[in-house]
């Protein structure tokens, strides 16, 4: 079974057994969570979400992505600013899609 879910303001195409990286979710590693915002399952779409369809996932890891550098510069004003950022993420494994 395949589905499109929404979490963290983004949409993901998932199927059972797939591993995805999503925006940070407050859950312990090894726990099971339910993702209730399902936009489409097996070609059937909802408005905006499907009722009675839930996606279960296991939390594999909580982590941070690679560091990116943000550099700001304004010419002729001697303004330089360097900043780094590491975006937190949650690694999920889709275990079950209940339709």
C-alpha positions as CSV (number, residue, x, y, z in Angstrom):
1,X,0.0,0.0,0.0
2,X,1.2,3.5,-0.9
3,X,0.3,6.9,0.6
4,X,1.2,10.6,0.6
5,X,1.5,12.0,4.1
6,X,2.1,15.5,5.4
7,X,4.4,16.3,8.4
8,X,6.4,19.3,9.2
9,X,4.8,21.3,6.4
10,X,6.1,19.0,3.8
11,X,4.6,16.1,1.8
12,X,6.2,12.6,1.5
13,X,5.4,9.7,-0.8
14,X,5.7,6.6,1.4
15,X,5.1,2.9,1.3
16,X,5.6,0.1,3.9
17,X,9.3,-0.5,4.8
18,X,10.5,2.9,3.4
19,X,12.9,5.0,5.5
20,X,12.4,8.8,5.3
21,X,13.9,11.8,7.0
22,X,11.4,14.4,8.2
23,X,11.4,17.6,10.3
24,X,12.1,17.0,14.0
25,X,9.3,15.2,15.8
26,X,9.3,15.0,19.6
27,X,9.4,11.2,20.2
28,X,11.9,8.8,21.7
29,X,14.1,6.6,19.6
30,X,12.6,3.1,19.1
31,X,9.0,4.3,19.8
32,X,6.1,4.0,17.4
33,X,4.2,7.1,16.2
34,X,1.1,7.6,14.2
35,X,1.0,10.1,11.3
36,X,-2.7,11.1,10.9
37,X,-2.4,13.6,8.1
38,X,-2.8,11.4,5.0
39,X,-3.5,13.2,1.8
40,X,-3.8,10.2,-0.5
41,X,-3.8,6.4,-0.2
42,X,-4.0,3.9,-3.1
43,X,-5.1,6.6,-5.5
44,X,-8.0,7.8,-3.3
45,X,-7.5,11.5,-2.3
46,X,-9.2,13.4,0.5
47,X,-10.2,17.1,1.0
48,X,-7.8,17.9,2.5
49,X,-7.1,14.7,4.5
50,X,-8.5,11.2,4.4
51,X,-10.6,10.1,7.3
52,X,-9.9,6.8,9.0
53,X,-6.5,6.4,7.4
54,X,-3.4,6.3,9.6
55,X,0.3,5.7,8.9
56,X,2.4,4.1,11.6
57,X,6.1,4.7,11.8
58,X,9.0,3.6,14.0
59,X,11.5,6.3,15.1
60,X,14.9,5.1,14.2
61,X,17.1,8.1,15.0
62,X,17.0,11.8,16.1
63,X,19.9,13.8,14.7
64,X,21.2,16.9,13.0
65,X,22.0,17.4,9.3
66,X,25.3,18.6,8.0
67,X,26.3,22.2,8.8
68,X,25.6,24.8,6.3
69,X,27.3,28.2,6.3
70,X,25.3,31.4,6.0
71,X,27.4,34.4,4.9
72,X,26.0,37.9,4.8
73,X,27.9,40.7,3.1
74,X,27.1,44.3,2.3
75,X,29.5,46.0,-0.1
76,X,31.0,49.4,0.8
77,X,29.9,49.2,4.4
78,X,32.5,46.8,5.8
79,X,29.7,44.4,6.9
80,X,30.6,40.7,7.0
81,X,28.7,38.1,9.0
82,X,29.2,34.3,9.0
83,X,26.8,32.0,10.7
84,X,26.3,28.2,10.8
85,X,23.1,26.1,11.0
86,X,22.4,22.4,11.6
87,X,18.8,21.4,10.9
88,X,17.4,18.8,13.3
89,X,15.7,15.8,11.7
90,X,13.9,12.5,12.6
91,X,14.6,9.3,10.8
92,X,11.4,7.2,10.4
93,X,10.7,3.7,9.1
94,X,7.1,3.3,7.8
95,X,5.8,0.1,9.4
96,X,2.0,0.1,8.5
97,X,-0.5,2.0,6.4
98,X,-4.0,1.4,7.7
99,X,-6.8,2.2,5.3
